């Protein structure tokens, strides 16, 4: 799905546009003018994601950077597949806090084993170990063409969650992963690395950045006035309440 002259939605599942596997998050591809960048890999629809990229007239092997918002399976489960299908020079980037779990394919630490036990994922799905090339830290920046992407630490949904702030096109973008969605919804779960207090602090921190578009990991995206969704969630936290939960 071509969004504008430089941004594409190439994957998404039952909590999105059903462009690829049912368990996939929204996956985006940015044409920087100096190569392609991808944000989030999805899980069970890797082959279809690659087909979608080609259908847009893009070459998958031109994707040189793959930025991951967090290590949950619907966002990072297809990393091993993408390592083989995309550029031989592909650089996979994820938070330093969870890089070792991705390298180990740790289903216990990232909650996949727990999710399968409750039927969220089929039991036959497995997480393959995958090498991480770049261990992201808060404020780390990447530049190509007119675009600059900055990593923002946003713990709360899980440990090591990162949102990506992109400047250089259409008033700026926030790629929010599972941190915040359309209508100010969030995903707060009863798991060990999910924290209400960290979630609230992270949400408020996002108010300090300028962006017109909100590009979440599920549901619809918002190209104009996207910051209002972050403001809705922050306002609920600041009333000592909780935003609406997506699940």
N, C-alpha and C positions, 0 to 999 in steps of 0.2 A: 504494500500500500504506500504509494508516494504521497508524502505529506506536503512537501514544498520542494524547491529546487535543490535542497541539500540534505533533507532528512526523510527517512523511510521507516515504516513499521513493517517488520519482516516476520514476526512470530507473535503468538498469543493463543491462549487456550480458553477453557470454559469461563474463566473470570476475565475475559478480554474479548477479542474479535474472532476467535477460533480460526486463526490463520495457519496454525500448525498443530502440534500435539495438544491433547486436551489438558495436560498438566503443565503446559508451558506458561511462563510469564510473557509479558510484552517484551519483545526484543527490537532494538532500534539500530539502524545503520546511518552513520553520518558520512557524507561525501565532503571531505575537507578541501578538495581541490588538489591535495597532495597525497591522496590515498584515502582509504576507507577505515573508519573506526566503528566498532560495534559495542553496544551496551546491553549486557545480560545475554546469556546463552540459551535459556530455556532448559527443558529436561527431556521429554519423550518425543519431540518433533524435530530433531536436528536435521534430518534429511529433508524434510519439507521446508524448514527455514532456509536451507541452502538453495533449494529450488525457487523459493520466493525471491531470494536475492537475485538470482539469475533472471527471473521473470521481469524484474525491474530494469534489466539492461546493465546490471552491475556484475562485476567479476568477484566471486567469493574469495579467490586467492589474492585479491588486492586488499583484503582486510588485514591490516598490520597490527592493530591494537584491539583487544577485547577487554573492556572494563566491566567488572562484576560488582553489583551493589552489595551483595551479601552471599553467604555460602549455603543458603537453603536450596534444596534440590530443584525446585521449579525455576531457579535462576542460574544455578551453577552445575546442574546435573549433566548437561550436554557438553561440558568443557572438554572432556576427552575426545568426543566426536569432533568438536570444532577444531581441536588441535590438529587433527588429521585432515579435515576438509578445507581449512582456510589456508592462509599464506604460510609458507615454510618459515618465514621470519616473524610469525605471529608472536606478539607479546601479550600474555595474559596477566591482568592486573587485578588484585583484590587486597583487602585490608591486611596489614601485617598481623593483626590479631588472629586471623583464621587461616593464614596461608598454609600452615603445616597440616591443618585438618583437610584442606583440599588436596594437598600432595598425598596424604594418606588414604583419601577416600573414606573418611571417618563418618559412618552412618549414625553412630551413637552421638557424637558431639554435635553434629549439625541437625539433629532431630529427625532424620529420615526414618530411623528404626522405630521411634515413637510414633511418627505419623503413619507408618505402615501398620503398626499394631492397632491403630484406631480406624483403619480403613481409608485414610486420606489418600494413600498411594497403594497401588497393587503390590502384593508381597514379592512378585517376581522382579520388580525394578531394583536395580543395583547401582550404586554409585562407584564409578571407576576413578582410581587415583589419577591426578593430573598435575603436571609441573606448573608452578607459578613463577612467572618471570619478574614481575614487579610487585613488591610488597608496599601497598599504598599507606601513606600517612596523611594526617589532616593538613590541608593547605597545599599539598603537592599539585603541581600544574604541568599540563602537557599542551604543546602548541603545534598547530599545523595550518598553513594557509592563514586565513583571517580568524580562525577559531582557537580559543583557549578553553581547556577543560580543567576544572579544579575539583579536587576531592574534599568532601566535607564529612567529618566524622559525625554520625547521627545514630548513636546507640539508643536502644529502647525497644524496637521490634526484636532485635537480637544483638549479640556481641559482634563487633566488627562491621556493623552496617554503615555504608557510605552512600551519600547522595552526591550527584555530580552536577556542578554548576557550569554551564556552557555559555560562553559569550562569543559574539561575532556574527550572529544571524538572528533575525526576527525578534529582536528585543530581549534575547537571552532565554535560556531553558533551565529548568530544574528537572533532572532525571532522578525521581524519588524512590525507585525500587519499591519496597513494601513499607516505607515510612509514612506516606500520606497519599490519599487517593481523592478522586472526584467527590465533592461534597464534604471534604474534611474528614473522611473516614480513615481509620487506622486499622492495623492488625496487632492487637495485644493478646498474647497467648499465655497460658499457664505452663510456661517452660522456664528452665533455670536461668537463661540469659536474656529474658524479657523483663524490662523494668519500667514501671510507670514514671518514676521520678526522672530517669534518664530520657525517656520518651518526651516528657514535657520540656525539659531543658533543650533537647535537640530541636524540637519543633520551634521553639522561640528563637533559637539561633538562626534558623532559616529565614526569619523575617529581616535579617540584616543584609540579605543579598538581593540584587536586582534581577528579575526575570519576568518575562511576559507569559511564558508557556510552562505548564506543568505536564511532565511526561512520566506517568507512574508505571509501576510494574504490572498493574492489572487495571481493569475497567477502562473508561474513556480518558483521553488526554484533552487538555485545554490549551489552545494556542494563544488566546488573548485573555488577560486578567486571570491567569492561572494562579497567581499568588493568593487569590481570595480563598482557595481551598486550604492552603496552609494557614491562613489567618483564621479560618473557621475552627480548625483543629486547635490552634494555639489558644484561641479565646475560650474554648471548652476546658482545656487544661488549666488556664489561668483563673477559672472560676472554681477551682479545686474539684472539677468533674472529669469525665472522660468523654472524648469524642465517640461518635458511633463506630462500632466495630464491624469491619467488613465480613467477618466470619460469624 
